[in-house]
Amino acid sequence: MYHREADGKSRRHGYLQKMKQQTPAKTTNDAAKSKQRLIEELGSLRRKIASLEKAEVDRRRAEAARLESEEKYRNLVESTRDLIFIVSERGTYTYVNPQFERVTGYSVRDLIGRPFTFLVAPEHIEATIHRFKKGIRGEDTPPYEADLLNKNGERVPVEFLVTTRYDTAGTVGRAVGRFGIGRDITERRRAEETLKQQSRQLRILSARLSEAEESERKRIARELHDQVGQNLTVVGINLSIVKSKLSTEGMDLLQARLEDSMVLVEEITEFTRGLMSDLRPPDMDLLGLVAAIGWYGERFSMRTGVDVVVEGEEIHPRPTPDIENNLFRIVQEVLTNIGKHARAGCARIRTDVIDGMLRLVITDNGVGFDPSRAQKAEERGGWGLMTMAERAEAIGGRFLVESEIGKGTRVTVEVPL
């Protein structure tokens, strides 16, 4: 019994001695591990601090860049000559730039919170509201023009380009208003109106010139008929009488000269008749445009060998003499070009009236041409396309030439009656 207790005490003593020997080593190892973990955590903390410092530097740089960009944008918006504005989804002004104030005469205080229709001319309000609603629904709205009323009640024509602004922070795709740019086009409108007035004056002058030309043609044709034509007829009659009174003995040479003179008189008479017809077609005044075109087409065919087919009925009520004269001259010019350049075997001329519009169409089966070359030739004074276009414009019409190499040419003239 005693020996067993002594053995137990001995074993406990040995265990305690062993634990005393192991504890310092274990404590040293734990301390080393703790130190290593602390060093790693400090390193990680330093890296996080460095990352945060870098992020802060980047944020400050980005903020500085944003402020600089905003300053540039603000300077651009406030110094531009365009009208810039922002409208809320309710249709009220939330921003206008200084140029908007200068053009309209209203200050920012006058406009902020007011509906955008406040400045729009009455006749443009409905269409402007329609565009606004389309834009808020996300539909495209093309550029448009509308008049604004400034503070003095004067109209200011403006060309607008307006886009939709969307919510970037909340609901994606939700429209929050409209951003618009407008340009005062008063000077452009004035220039356009001046150009229109000059164009009208040019058409009036061209019409008067055409009338004067036709009057002069009539006068010359009448003079040729009354003086030259009649005198040539009398000369021909006199020569015939002289020839009949001459005896045949020894007069062969004299008779030959008389016969030659009579042939010359006949040729001059025929030439004079043709000249009178070219100056003023004989059927125009009595029968009308289509008859005159048909008559001229026959003479053209006889001279050139090109078949001319004229289609269409006389127009009732008859167009004004100015319209008839200019259309006839266009036909003359087109046929002349066909004879000179087209190498065509046939030309077709058709006149008809569709919905109050007189249409004249001339086609040929010739070689055709390149319209770009025709423009260059026109600049050198050939083909007369510009003259024909001016004649059509002088009577309020439209002139169109269509052609392709190897496929003939089509000339169309449309004139409102």
C-alpha positions as CSV (number, residue, x, y, z in Angstrom):
1,M,0.0,0.0,0.0
2,Y,2.7,2.3,1.0
3,H,4.7,1.4,-2.1
4,R,1.7,2.1,-4.4
5,E,1.2,5.6,-3.0
6,A,4.9,6.3,-3.3
7,D,4.8,5.3,-7.0
8,G,1.9,7.6,-7.7
9,K,3.5,10.6,-6.1
10,S,6.7,9.8,-8.0
11,R,4.7,9.8,-11.3
12,R,2.9,13.0,-10.6
13,H,6.2,14.7,-9.7
14,G,7.7,13.5,-12.9
15,Y,4.8,14.9,-14.9
16,L,5.0,18.2,-13.2
17,Q,8.7,18.4,-13.9
18,K,8.1,17.5,-17.5
19,M,5.4,20.2,-17.8
20,K,7.7,22.7,-16.3
21,Q,10.3,21.8,-18.8
22,Q,7.9,22.1,-21.8
23,T,6.0,25.4,-20.9
24,P,8.7,27.9,-21.7
25,A,9.2,26.5,-25.2
26,K,5.5,26.5,-25.9
27,T,5.1,30.1,-24.6
28,T,8.0,31.3,-26.8
29,N,6.5,29.6,-29.9
30,D,3.1,31.2,-29.3
31,A,4.6,34.6,-28.9
32,A,6.5,34.2,-32.1
33,K,3.3,33.3,-33.9
34,S,1.4,36.2,-32.4
35,K,4.2,38.6,-33.4
36,Q,4.0,37.2,-37.0
37,R,0.3,37.6,-37.1
38,L,0.6,41.2,-35.8
39,I,3.2,42.0,-38.4
40,E,1.0,40.6,-41.2
41,E,-2.0,42.5,-39.9
42,L,0.1,45.7,-39.8
43,G,1.2,45.1,-43.3
44,S,-2.4,44.5,-44.5
45,L,-3.5,47.6,-42.6
46,R,-0.7,49.7,-44.3
47,R,-1.8,48.4,-47.7
48,K,-5.4,49.2,-47.0
49,I,-4.4,52.7,-45.8
50,A,-2.3,53.2,-48.9
51,S,-5.2,52.0,-51.1
52,L,-7.5,54.4,-49.3
53,E,-5.1,57.2,-49.7
54,K,-4.7,56.4,-53.4
55,A,-8.5,56.2,-53.8
56,E,-8.8,59.6,-52.1
57,V,-6.2,61.1,-54.3
58,D,-8.0,59.6,-57.4
59,R,-11.3,60.9,-56.1
60,R,-9.9,64.4,-55.6
61,R,-8.4,64.3,-59.1
62,A,-11.7,63.1,-60.5
63,E,-13.6,65.8,-58.6
64,A,-11.1,68.4,-59.8
65,A,-11.5,67.2,-63.4
66,R,-15.3,67.2,-63.0
67,L,-15.3,70.7,-61.6
68,E,-13.0,71.8,-64.5
69,S,-15.2,70.0,-67.0
70,E,-18.3,71.6,-65.5
71,E,-16.6,75.0,-65.6
72,K,-15.8,74.5,-69.3
73,Y,-19.3,73.3,-70.0
74,R,-20.8,76.2,-68.1
75,N,-18.6,78.7,-69.9
76,L,-19.5,77.1,-73.2
77,V,-23.2,77.1,-72.4
78,E,-23.2,80.6,-71.2
79,S,-21.1,82.1,-74.0
80,T,-22.7,80.3,-76.9
81,R,-24.9,82.1,-79.3
82,D,-27.4,79.2,-79.2
83,L,-30.4,79.1,-77.0
84,I,-30.0,76.3,-74.4
85,F,-32.8,75.3,-72.1
86,I,-34.0,72.4,-69.9
87,V,-37.6,71.5,-69.4
88,S,-38.9,69.2,-66.6
89,E,-41.2,66.3,-67.3
90,R,-44.1,68.6,-66.4
91,G,-43.1,70.9,-69.2
92,T,-41.8,73.8,-67.1
93,Y,-38.4,75.6,-67.6
94,T,-35.7,74.5,-65.1
95,Y,-32.8,76.2,-66.8
96,V,-32.1,78.7,-69.6
97,N,-28.8,80.1,-70.6
98,P,-27.9,83.8,-71.0
99,Q,-28.4,83.8,-74.8
100,F,-31.9,82.5,-74.2
101,E,-32.5,85.5,-71.9
102,R,-31.0,87.9,-74.5
103,V,-33.1,86.6,-77.4
104,T,-36.4,86.4,-75.6
105,G,-36.0,89.4,-73.3
106,Y,-37.0,87.4,-70.2
107,S,-34.8,86.8,-67.2
108,V,-34.2,83.4,-65.6
109,R,-36.6,84.5,-62.8
110,D,-39.3,85.2,-65.3
111,L,-39.0,81.8,-66.9
112,I,-38.0,79.2,-64.3
113,G,-41.2,77.3,-63.4
114,R,-43.2,78.6,-66.3
115,P,-44.5,76.2,-69.0
116,F,-42.5,76.1,-72.1
117,T,-45.5,77.1,-74.2
118,F,-45.4,80.5,-72.6
119,L,-43.0,81.7,-75.3
120,V,-44.3,79.7,-78.3
121,A,-46.3,81.5,-81.0
122,P,-50.0,80.4,-80.9
123,E,-50.0,78.5,-84.2
124,H,-47.0,76.4,-83.1
125,I,-48.2,75.5,-79.6
126,E,-50.2,72.3,-80.6
127,A,-47.3,70.8,-82.6
128,T,-44.8,71.7,-79.9
129,I,-46.8,70.0,-77.2
130,H,-47.2,66.9,-79.4
131,R,-43.4,66.7,-79.9
132,F,-42.9,67.1,-76.1
133,K,-45.2,64.2,-75.4
134,K,-43.5,62.1,-78.0
135,G,-40.1,62.8,-76.5
136,I,-41.3,62.0,-72.9
137,R,-42.5,58.7,-74.2
138,G,-39.0,58.0,-75.5
139,E,-39.8,58.6,-79.2
140,D,-37.5,60.5,-81.5
141,T,-38.3,64.1,-82.4
142,P,-36.5,65.5,-85.5
143,P,-35.3,69.1,-85.6
144,Y,-38.0,71.6,-86.3
145,E,-38.6,75.4,-86.6
146,A,-41.0,77.4,-84.6
147,D,-41.5,81.1,-83.7
148,L,-41.1,82.4,-80.2
149,L,-42.6,85.6,-78.9
150,N,-40.1,87.8,-77.1
151,K,-41.0,90.2,-74.3
152,N,-41.9,93.0,-76.7
153,G,-44.3,90.7,-78.6
154,E,-42.0,90.4,-81.6
155,R,-41.6,87.0,-83.4
156,V,-38.2,85.3,-83.3
157,P,-37.9,82.3,-85.7
158,V,-35.8,79.6,-84.0
159,E,-34.6,76.2,-85.2
160,F,-34.8,73.6,-82.4
161,L,-33.1,70.3,-81.6
162,V,-34.5,68.8,-78.5
163,T,-33.6,65.5,-76.8
164,T,-35.0,63.6,-73.8
165,R,-33.3,63.5,-70.4
166,Y,-33.5,60.2,-68.5
167,D,-33.1,59.4,-64.8
168,T,-29.6,58.0,-64.2
169,A,-29.9,57.5,-60.4
170,G,-33.4,56.1,-59.9
171,T,-35.7,54.2,-62.2
172,V,-33.7,53.3,-65.3
173,G,-35.2,54.6,-68.5
174,R,-37.6,57.1,-66.9
175,A,-37.8,60.4,-68.7
176,V,-37.2,63.4,-66.4
177,G,-37.4,66.2,-68.9
178,R,-36.2,67.6,-72.2
179,F,-32.9,69.3,-73.1
180,G,-33.0,71.7,-76.0
181,I,-30.8,73.8,-78.2
182,G,-32.2,76.5,-80.4
183,R,-30.7,78.8,-83.0
184,D,-32.0,82.2,-83.9
185,I,-32.6,82.0,-87.7
186,T,-33.9,85.6,-88.1
187,E,-31.1,86.5,-90.5
188,R,-31.5,83.2,-92.4
189,R,-35.2,83.9,-92.8
190,R,-34.5,87.4,-94.0
191,A,-32.0,86.0,-96.5
192,E,-34.5,83.4,-97.7
193,E,-37.3,86.0,-98.0
194,T,-34.9,88.2,-100.0
195,L,-34.0,85.3,-102.2
196,K,-37.7,84.5,-102.8
197,Q,-38.5,88.1,-103.7
198,Q,-35.5,88.2,-106.1
199,S,-36.7,84.9,-107.6
200,R,-40.2,86.2,-108.0
201,Q,-38.8,89.4,-109.6
202,L,-36.6,87.3,-111.9
203,R,-39.6,85.2,-112.9
204,I,-41.6,88.3,-113.6
205,L,-38.8,89.8,-115.6
206,S,-38.4,86.5,-117.5
207,A,-42.1,86.4,-118.2
208,R,-42.0,90.0,-119.5
209,L,-39.0,89.2,-121.6
210,S,-40.7,86.1,-123.0
211,E,-43.8,88.2,-123.8
212,A,-41.7,90.9,-125.4
213,E,-39.9,88.2,-127.4
214,E,-43.2,86.7,-128.6
215,S,-44.5,90.1,-129.5
216,E,-41.4,90.8,-131.5
217,R,-41.6,87.5,-133.2
218,K,-45.2,88.3,-134.2
219,R,-44.2,91.7,-135.4
220,I,-41.3,90.3,-137.5
221,A,-43.5,87.5,-138.9
222,R,-46.2,90.0,-139.8
223,E,-43.7,92.3,-141.5
224,L,-42.2,89.4,-143.4
225,H,-45.6,88.4,-144.6
226,D,-46.9,91.9,-145.4
227,Q,-43.7,93.2,-147.0
228,V,-41.1,90.6,-148.0
229,G,-43.6,87.8,-148.7
230,Q,-46.0,89.9,-150.8
231,N,-43.2,91.6,-152.7
232,L,-41.6,88.3,-153.5
233,T,-44.9,87.1,-154.8
234,V,-45.3,90.2,-157.0
235,V,-41.7,89.7,-158.3
236,G,-42.5,86.1,-159.2
237,I,-45.7,87.1,-161.0
238,N,-43.8,89.8,-162.9
239,L,-41.1,87.5,-163.9
240,S,-43.7,85.0,-165.2
241,I,-45.3,87.7,-167.2
242,V,-42.0,88.8,-168.7
243,K,-41.2,85.3,-169.6
244,S,-44.5,84.7,-171.3
245,K,-44.1,87.9,-173.4
246,L,-40.6,87.1,-174.7
247,S,-40.3,85.5,-178.1
248,T,-38.4,82.3,-178.4
249,E,-36.1,83.5,-181.2
250,G,-32.6,84.3,-179.8
251,M,-33.9,84.6,-176.3
252,D,-32.7,81.2,-174.9
253,L,-30.0,82.8,-172.7
254,L,-32.4,85.4,-171.4
255,Q,-35.1,82.8,-170.7
256,A,-32.5,80.7,-168.8
257,R,-31.7,83.7,-166.6
258,L,-35.4,84.4,-166.0
259,E,-36.1,80.8,-165.1
260,D,-33.1,80.9,-162.7
261,S,-34.4,84.1,-161.1
262,M,-37.9,82.6,-160.8
263,V,-36.4,79.5,-159.0
264,L,-34.4,81.9,-156.6
265,V,-37.6,83.9,-155.9
266,E,-39.4,80.6,-155.1
267,E,-36.7,79.5,-152.8
268,I,-36.5,82.8,-151.0
269,T,-40.3,82.8,-150.7
270,E,-40.2,79.3,-149.2
271,F,-37.5,80.3,-146.8
272,T,-39.4,83.3,-145.8
273,R,-42.5,81.2,-145.1
274,G,-40.4,78.8,-143.0
275,L,-38.9,81.7,-141.1
276,M,-42.3,83.2,-140.4
277,S,-43.5,79.8,-139.2
278,D,-40.5,79.5,-136.9
279,L,-41.1,82.9,-135.5
280,R,-44.7,82.2,-134.9
281,P,-46.4,78.9,-135.7
282,P,-49.5,79.6,-137.8
283,D,-51.7,77.1,-135.9
284,M,-51.0,78.4,-132.4
285,D,-53.4,81.3,-132.3
286,L,-56.2,79.6,-134.2
287,L,-56.0,75.9,-133.1
288,G,-53.9,75.8,-129.9
289,L,-50.8,74.3,-128.5
290,V,-51.2,70.6,-129.5
291,A,-51.9,71.6,-133.1
292,A,-48.9,73.9,-133.2
293,I,-46.7,71.1,-131.8
294,G,-48.0,68.7,-134.4
295,W,-47.3,71.1,-137.2
296,Y,-43.8,71.7,-136.0
297,G,-43.2,68.0,-135.5
298,E,-44.1,67.3,-139.2
299,R,-41.7,70.0,-140.4
300,F,-39.0,68.6,-138.1
301,S,-39.5,65.1,-139.5
302,M,-39.2,66.4,-143.0
303,R,-35.9,68.1,-142.3
304,T,-34.3,65.5,-140.1
305,G,-35.9,62.1,-140.9
306,V,-36.8,61.6,-137.3
307,D,-40.3,60.3,-136.8
308,V,-42.3,62.6,-134.4
309,V,-45.4,61.2,-132.8
310,V,-47.7,63.8,-131.1
311,E,-50.3,62.5,-128.6
312,G,-52.9,64.3,-126.6
313,E,-56.0,66.4,-127.1
314,E,-56.2,70.2,-127.1
315,I,-56.5,71.6,-123.5
316,H,-59.8,73.2,-122.6
317,P,-60.0,75.8,-121.4
318,R,-56.9,76.9,-123.2
319,P,-53.8,77.8,-121.2
320,T,-52.7,81.4,-121.2
321,P,-50.7,82.5,-124.2
322,D,-47.6,82.8,-122.0
323,I,-47.9,79.1,-121.1
324,E,-48.5,78.0,-124.6
325,N,-45.6,80.1,-126.0
326,N,-43.1,78.8,-123.5
327,L,-44.1,75.2,-123.8
328,F,-43.9,75.4,-127.6
329,R,-40.4,76.9,-127.4
330,I,-39.3,74.1,-125.0
331,V,-40.6,71.6,-127.6
332,Q,-38.6,73.4,-130.3
333,E,-35.4,73.3,-128.2
334,V,-35.8,69.7,-127.2
335,L,-36.4,68.6,-130.8
336,T,-33.4,70.6,-131.9
337,N,-31.2,68.8,-129.4
338,I,-32.6,65.4,-130.6
339,G,-31.7,66.3,-134.1
340,K,-28.2,67.4,-133.2
341,H,-27.1,65.0,-130.5
342,A,-29.5,62.0,-129.9
343,R,-29.1,60.0,-133.2
344,A,-32.7,58.9,-132.5
345,G,-35.1,57.3,-135.0
346,C,-38.3,58.4,-133.2
347,A,-39.4,61.1,-130.8
348,R,-42.7,61.0,-128.9
349,I,-44.5,64.1,-127.5
350,R,-47.5,63.8,-125.2
351,T,-49.6,66.4,-123.5
352,D,-52.2,65.8,-120.8
353,V,-53.8,67.4,-117.8
354,I,-53.9,65.6,-114.4
355,D,-55.4,67.2,-111.3
356,G,-55.1,70.7,-112.7
357,M,-51.5,70.1,-113.8
358,L,-50.5,70.4,-117.5
359,R,-47.9,67.8,-118.2
360,L,-45.7,67.8,-121.3
361,V,-43.5,64.7,-121.8
362,I,-41.0,64.4,-124.7
363,T,-39.1,61.1,-125.1
364,D,-36.7,59.7,-127.7
365,N,-35.0,56.4,-128.4
366,G,-31.6,57.9,-129.0
367,V,-28.2,57.3,-127.5
368,G,-28.9,59.2,-124.3
369,F,-26.3,61.0,-122.3
370,D,-24.6,61.4,-118.9
371,P,-26.5,64.2,-117.0
372,S,-23.2,65.3,-115.3
373,R,-21.6,65.8,-118.7
374,A,-24.7,67.8,-119.8
375,Q,-24.2,70.1,-116.8
376,K,-20.6,70.8,-117.9
377,A,-21.8,71.3,-121.5
378,E,-24.5,73.7,-120.2
379,E,-21.8,75.7,-118.4
380,R,-20.0,76.1,-121.8
381,G,-23.3,77.3,-123.4
382,G,-24.5,74.2,-125.1
383,W,-27.8,72.2,-125.1
384,G,-30.0,75.0,-123.8
385,L,-31.2,73.1,-120.7
386,M,-30.9,76.1,-118.5
387,T,-33.0,78.2,-120.9
388,M,-35.7,75.5,-121.0
389,A,-35.7,75.3,-117.2
390,E,-36.0,79.1,-116.9
391,R,-38.9,79.0,-119.3
392,A,-40.6,76.4,-117.2
393,E,-40.0,78.4,-114.0
394,A,-41.2,81.6,-115.6
395,I,-44.7,80.1,-115.9
396,G,-44.6,78.5,-112.4
397,G,-43.7,75.1,-113.7
398,R,-41.1,72.4,-113.1
399,F,-38.5,71.1,-115.6
400,L,-37.0,67.6,-115.4
401,V,-34.5,65.8,-117.6
402,E,-33.9,62.1,-117.2
403,S,-31.3,60.2,-119.4
404,E,-29.0,57.3,-119.4
405,I,-26.4,56.4,-122.0
406,G,-27.8,54.0,-124.5
407,K,-31.4,54.3,-123.1
408,G,-32.7,57.6,-124.6
409,T,-33.9,60.7,-122.9
410,R,-37.1,61.8,-121.2
411,V,-38.0,65.5,-120.7
412,T,-40.9,66.4,-118.4
413,V,-42.5,69.8,-117.9
414,E,-45.3,70.3,-115.4
415,V,-47.2,73.6,-115.2
416,P,-50.2,74.4,-112.9
417,L,-53.2,75.6,-114.8
